[in-house]
């Protein structure tokens, strides 16, 4: 079965979740990780992971959701959530230097603090970076994030960037941009299959005219099919290898995955 290692399903209406999960299961996606973006959404991710067999939780505060420095209360709450049995990754944390983003020092302090929680709780880190690749990698190295490892979320970088991620011991997480970006496809061809995980980054896409076109965990199979084509292997091989990679990435947390994968 496939694993979608990064979504934001906690942002969907609770009434929609059973159908979303059913559509995912129909195409072989039986484990889905929800990534928190705020303290509250992290709490919701954990609650949903306790409610649904297919769901697991990631906790963290997204750099674009920072309204100031994380308080000690925020950090204590994240630490508690990170210790929950259904929490398997620290995510979505990182750096974002796009125009209008929160103060860079505030982002850096939050990122360092959350990496330290991941280290304390022995959780891999699925990290966000936008227009801040060099800074993000430097900070991950300085804080020794390689001890717990993790993945580069929604990867769209070049080969040099991919090598930096791999050299740090992290996985490359590929999503639907693989379907449309020729440069990313060329990078994906060169990536070893034992260093790739898959995701959809699924969230409510109100900007799309038709509900049926929203990205959902079921779209993992589209990404897997493209990767299989690029590597000239069977999609079943991609399914087997990327799921094995998630298990390795999760380490001691892998026993939280459903027993049928």
Buried (B, 14 or more C-beta within 10 A) or exposed (E): BBBBBBBBBBEBEEEBBEEBBEBBBEBBBBBBBBBBBBBEBBBBBBBBBEEBEBBBBBBBBBBBBBEEBBEEEBBEBBBBBBEBEBBBBBBBBBBBBEEEBBEBEBBBBBBBBBBBBBBEBEBBBBBBBBEBBEBBBEBBEEBEBBEBBBBBBBBBBEEEBBBBBBEBBBBBBBBBBBBEEEEBBEBBEEBEBEBBBBBBBBBBEEEEEEEEEBBBBBBBBBBBEBBBEBBEEEBEBBBBBBBBBBBBBBBEBBEBBBEEB
